Amino acid sequence: MNAGPVTVEEIQHPQVDSRIRIFRAGEEVDTFVVSTSRFVVFIDTMSTPALMQQVIENVRPDIDGRLVLVVNTHADWDHVYGNSLFAPDGERPALIVGSALTRERLRSPAALERLRKQQAEESRFADVRLVPPDLVFTDALSLDGGDLTLKLLATPGHTPDHCSVWIPEIGTLLAGDAAEFPFPSVRDGATLAQVRSSLQHLKTLQPKVVLPCHGGTIGPDLLDQNLAYFSRLRKLVNTEVSLEHWSALTESALPPPLRYTAVLEVLGTSPERVPAFYRSFHLDAVRATAEEMENCTS
């Protein structure tokens, strides 16, 4: 059974402002720590308290004696399972900020059921507690850090509750899962338009640096690459796939131009260079594209 990542690595890019620190838990997720003159902000809390504890230890000299905030970009487990460290009875009590929908998701029976299933399957989740945000917003919220402003922007699509973090003073976008390399996750045809709309919204910000939680990239062209991926799928599905049978599509049944390896080649990468779960993400995206197109013609 997969025990998951056991160590957290700090990643450094010379193009990224020194007030932003990047921490990576293997292929699972990236978390960010933003230091402003008024407070320190943790952007997401990884997939276990143990992993998040490693992040805290790395930045302890920066947070001791300072106001600490936490931002949850959304309620997916790999972004919030370390929240308990910042609860009132946790290692480092802090105000947790997120969308109203994120709080709703973390309070839901479905979230508790998923956690119990994970705890039964993997011991690393044993000490996870579901801790929802304390302060919530709907469309946008600004955190004035003095030298840096963190603008929390609703970017639904990947999940209904998703938000991204824009720091205008340094042209830096913390995209969460709204953008990823090689492409974001799309659950179904109904949310595909939202995914594209959120990418377009983020593109209008004209960021100089884009830091997603998955993919390890920093270039602003990631937004264009993701939009081009969905546009290419739409063109290929239109010419290669029978919309009447989209729900039965399997990976082996995909026409050659739509196959995973072919699409990755267009993106300049290969299956060996990206996490294996993107294979299923791609099939989901093809099905979502066909579903959306069928709904448009019905």
C-alpha positions in Angstrom: 0.0 0.0 0.0 1.3 3.5 -0.9 2.5 5.3 2.2 2.7 8.6 0.3 5.4 11.2 0.5 7.4 11.1 3.8 9.5 14.3 3.4 8.9 17.8 2.3 11.4 19.6 0.0 11.8 23.3 -0.3 11.9 24.4 -4.0 13.7 27.6 -5.0 13.3 29.5 -8.3 15.4 32.7 -8.8 12.4 34.3 -10.7 10.1 33.9 -7.6 10.1 36.7 -5.1 12.0 35.8 -1.9 9.0 36.5 0.2 7.3 33.4 -1.3 8.6 30.0 -0.2 7.6 26.8 -2.0 7.4 23.4 -0.3 6.7 20.2 -2.2 5.5 16.9 -0.9 6.7 14.6 -3.7 4.3 14.4 -6.6 1.4 15.1 -4.3 1.1 18.8 -3.8 2.9 22.1 -3.4 2.2 24.5 -0.5 3.3 28.1 -0.3 4.3 30.4 2.5 4.1 34.2 1.9 5.8 36.6 4.3 4.5 40.1 4.4 5.4 43.0 6.7 2.2 42.4 8.7 1.7 38.7 8.7 2.8 35.3 7.3 0.3 33.3 5.2 0.3 29.6 4.6 -1.4 28.8 1.3 -2.9 25.3 1.8 -1.9 22.8 4.4 -0.9 19.6 2.5 -2.3 16.1 2.9 -1.4 15.3 6.5 -0.5 17.2 9.7 2.9 15.4 9.6 3.8 16.8 6.2 2.6 20.3 7.2 4.6 20.1 10.4 7.7 19.8 8.3 6.7 23.1 6.5 6.2 24.8 9.9 9.6 23.7 11.1 11.3 25.1 7.9 9.7 28.5 8.4 9.7 28.7 12.2 12.2 31.5 12.4 9.9 33.6 10.1 6.7 32.9 12.1 7.8 33.0 15.7 6.1 36.0 17.3 4.3 37.0 14.2 0.6 37.0 13.1 -0.1 33.8 11.1 -2.9 33.3 8.6 -3.9 30.2 6.6 -5.7 30.2 3.2 -7.4 27.1 1.9 -7.7 27.4 -1.9 -10.3 24.6 -1.8 -11.4 21.6 0.3 -9.8 18.8 -1.6 -8.0 16.5 0.9 -4.4 17.1 -0.3 -4.9 20.9 0.4 -6.6 20.9 3.8 -5.7 17.8 5.9 -3.0 19.7 7.7 -5.5 22.4 8.9 -5.7 20.9 12.4 -2.2 22.2 13.2 -3.7 25.7 13.0 -6.9 25.0 15.0 -7.2 26.7 18.4 -5.8 23.5 20.1 -3.2 22.9 17.3 0.6 23.3 17.1 0.3 26.9 15.7 -3.2 28.4 16.2 -4.1 30.7 13.3 -7.0 32.2 11.5 -8.0 30.0 8.6 -9.5 31.7 5.6 -11.4 30.2 2.7 -14.5 30.4 0.6 -18.0 29.8 2.2 -18.3 26.7 0.0 -15.0 25.3 1.3 -16.3 25.6 4.8 -19.5 23.9 3.7 -17.6 21.1 2.0 -15.4 20.4 5.0 -18.4 20.2 7.3 -20.2 17.8 5.0 -20.9 14.1 5.6 -19.2 13.3 2.3 -15.9 14.8 3.5 -16.1 12.8 6.8 -16.8 9.7 4.9 -13.9 10.1 2.6 -11.5 10.8 5.5 -12.7 7.7 7.3 -12.1 5.6 4.2 -8.6 7.0 3.8 -7.8 6.4 7.5 -8.9 2.8 7.1 -6.6 2.4 4.0 -3.5 4.3 5.1 -2.1 4.9 8.5 -0.6 8.3 7.6 -4.1 9.8 7.8 -4.8 8.6 11.3 -4.4 12.0 13.0 -6.2 14.0 10.4 -9.1 16.1 11.6 -11.5 18.1 9.4 -11.0 21.8 10.4 -13.0 24.2 8.2 -12.1 27.9 7.6 -12.9 30.4 10.4 -13.3 33.4 8.0 -15.1 32.9 4.7 -15.9 34.9 1.6 -18.0 34.4 -1.6 -16.4 36.1 -4.6 -13.3 37.9 -3.4 -11.4 38.9 -0.3 -8.3 41.1 0.1 -5.6 40.6 2.8 -3.5 43.7 3.2 -0.1 42.7 4.3 1.4 46.1 4.0 4.0 45.5 1.4 2.0 42.7 -0.3 -1.7 42.3 -0.9 -3.1 38.9 -1.2 -6.3 39.0 -3.3 -8.4 35.8 -3.0 -10.4 35.3 -6.1 -13.1 32.8 -6.7 -12.0 30.5 -9.6 -14.6 27.7 -9.7 -14.3 24.8 -12.1 -11.8 22.3 -10.7 -14.2 22.4 -7.7 -17.1 24.8 -7.0 -15.3 26.2 -4.0 -12.0 26.9 -5.6 -10.1 30.2 -5.2 -6.7 31.5 -6.4 -4.4 34.0 -4.8 -3.2 37.1 -6.8 -0.4 39.3 -5.4 -0.4 42.3 -7.7 2.7 44.1 -6.3 4.9 41.3 -7.6 2.7 40.1 -10.5 2.5 36.6 -8.9 -0.4 34.2 -9.1 -0.8 31.3 -6.8 -3.2 29.4 -9.0 -4.1 26.5 -6.7 -5.6 23.8 -8.9 -7.2 26.2 -11.4 -4.1 25.8 -13.6 -1.8 22.8 -13.6 0.9 21.2 -15.8 0.2 19.4 -18.0 -3.5 20.3 -17.6 -6.1 20.8 -14.8 -8.6 18.2 -13.6 -12.1 18.5 -15.1 -14.8 16.4 -13.5 -17.6 16.7 -16.1 -19.1 18.6 -19.0 -21.1 20.9 -16.7 -17.9 22.3 -15.1 -15.7 22.5 -18.2 -16.9 26.0 -19.1 -16.2 27.1 -15.6 -12.6 25.8 -15.8 -12.0 27.7 -19.0 -13.7 30.9 -17.7 -11.5 30.8 -14.6 -8.4 30.4 -16.7 -9.4 33.3 -18.9 -10.1 35.4 -15.8 -6.6 34.7 -14.4 -5.1 35.4 -17.7 -6.5 39.0 -17.7 -4.4 39.6 -14.6 -1.3 39.4 -16.8 0.8 37.6 -14.2 4.6 37.5 -14.5 4.8 34.3 -12.4 2.2 31.5 -12.0 2.7 29.0 -9.3 0.2 26.0 -9.4 -0.1 23.5 -6.6 0.7 20.7 -9.2 3.2 20.7 -12.0 6.2 22.5 -10.7 6.1 25.4 -13.3 6.4 29.1 -12.8 5.8 30.6 -16.2 2.7 32.7 -17.1 2.4 30.7 -20.3 0.9 27.9 -18.2 -2.5 29.6 -18.5 -2.3 29.7 -22.3 -1.1 26.1 -22.4 -4.1 24.9 -20.3 -6.5 26.9 -22.5 -4.9 25.5 -25.7 -5.2 22.0 -24.3 -9.0 22.3 -23.9 -9.3 24.0 -27.2 -7.4 21.2 -28.9 -9.6 18.6 -27.2 -12.7 20.3 -28.5 -11.4 20.3 -32.1 -10.3 16.7 -31.9 -13.5 15.5 -30.2 -15.5 17.3 -32.9 -13.8 15.4 -35.7 -12.8 12.1 -34.0 -15.5 11.1 -31.5 -19.1 10.0 -31.8 -21.0 12.2 -29.3 -23.7 9.5 -29.0 -21.2 7.2 -27.3 -19.0 9.6 -25.3 -19.9 8.1 -21.9 -18.5 4.7 -23.0 -15.2 6.1 -24.1 -12.2 4.2 -22.7 -8.5 5.0 -23.0 -7.9 2.1 -25.5 -10.9 3.3 -27.6 -9.5 6.9 -28.1 -8.5 7.7 -31.7 -4.7 8.2 -32.1 -4.7 12.0 -32.0 -6.6 12.0 -28.7 -4.5 9.4 -26.9 -2.6 10.4 -23.8 0.9 10.1 -25.2 0.0 12.0 -28.3 -1.5 14.9 -26.3 1.5 15.0 -24.0 3.8 15.1 -26.9 2.1 18.3 -28.2 2.6 19.7 -24.7 6.3 18.9 -24.9 6.3 16.2 -22.3 5.8 12.5 -21.9 4.1 10.0 -19.4 7.4 9.4 -17.7 7.8 13.1 -16.8 4.4 13.7 -15.1 2.5 11.9 -12.3 0.6 8.9 -13.4 -2.8 10.3 -12.3 -2.8 12.7 -15.3 -3.7 9.7 -17.5 -7.1 9.5 -15.9 -7.4 13.3 -15.8 -7.0 13.3 -19.6 -9.7 10.7 -20.2 -12.0 12.6 -17.8 -11.3 15.8 -19.9 -12.1 14.0 -23.2 -15.4 12.7 -21.8 -16.2 16.2 -20.3 -15.5 17.8 -23.7 -17.8 15.4 -25.5 -20.5 15.7 -22.9 -20.4 19.5 -23.1 -20.6 19.4 -26.9 -23.5 17.0 -26.9 -25.4 19.2 -24.4 -24.8 22.2 -26.7 -26.3 20.4 -29.7 -29.2 18.8 -27.9 
